[in-house]
Amino acid sequence: MVERLQPIADEFGCEIEVLDVDEDEALEARWGLLVPVLLAGDQELCHYRLDVAAVRAYCRRFPLKSGS
């Protein structure tokens, strides 16, 4: 998922933070069966597969790049 997400993150000026769900009991309890999961803060954008449309829609709501 990260590989496919990176170009979108670059386009919108976002950073990707990868967390290993298996390394954190709380994350594993919440997301273990839905991995990979893509969150924006506490909001789940997608799981299992990258939902490009959902990610782009989210990024358009919160543009980070200025002037481009």
C-alpha positions in Angstrom: 0.0 0.0 0.0 2.8 2.4 0.8 4.4 2.0 -2.6 1.1 3.0 -4.3 0.4 5.7 -1.8 3.8 7.5 -2.1 3.1 9.2 -5.4 -0.2 10.6 -4.1 1.5 11.8 -0.9 4.2 13.5 -3.0 1.5 15.2 -5.2 -0.3 16.6 -2.2 2.8 17.3 0.0 1.8 14.7 2.7 4.1 12.5 4.8 3.5 8.8 5.3 4.2 7.3 8.7 4.3 3.5 8.8 3.4 1.8 12.0 3.8 -2.0 12.6 0.5 -3.0 14.1 2.0 -6.3 15.4 4.4 -4.3 17.6 1.6 -2.5 19.5 -1.0 -4.4 21.4 -3.6 -1.6 21.3 -3.1 -1.2 17.5 -3.3 -4.9 17.0 -6.5 -5.2 19.0 -8.1 -2.4 16.9 -6.7 -3.0 13.4 -5.2 -6.5 13.4 -7.7 -8.0 11.0 -7.8 -5.0 8.7 -4.1 -4.6 7.9 -3.0 -2.8 6.0 -5.1 0.1 7.1 -4.7 3.7 6.1 -5.5 6.3 8.6 -5.6 10.1 8.5 -5.4 10.9 12.2 -8.2 8.8 13.7 -10.1 8.6 10.4 -9.9 5.3 8.5 -9.5 6.1 4.7 -9.3 2.4 3.6 -8.1 -1.0 4.5 -6.8 -4.1 2.7 -6.3 -2.2 -0.6 -5.5 1.4 -1.3 -8.7 3.4 -2.2 -7.2 6.0 -4.4 -10.4 7.9 -4.8 -10.9 8.1 -1.1 -7.3 9.2 -0.4 -7.5 11.9 -3.2 -10.8 13.2 -1.9 -9.4 13.4 1.6 -6.2 15.2 0.4 -8.3 17.7 -1.6 -10.1 18.7 1.6 -6.9 19.5 3.4 -4.3 20.8 0.9 -0.8 21.2 2.3 1.1 22.5 -0.7 1.0 26.2 -1.3 1.0 27.8 -4.7 1.3 24.7 -6.8 
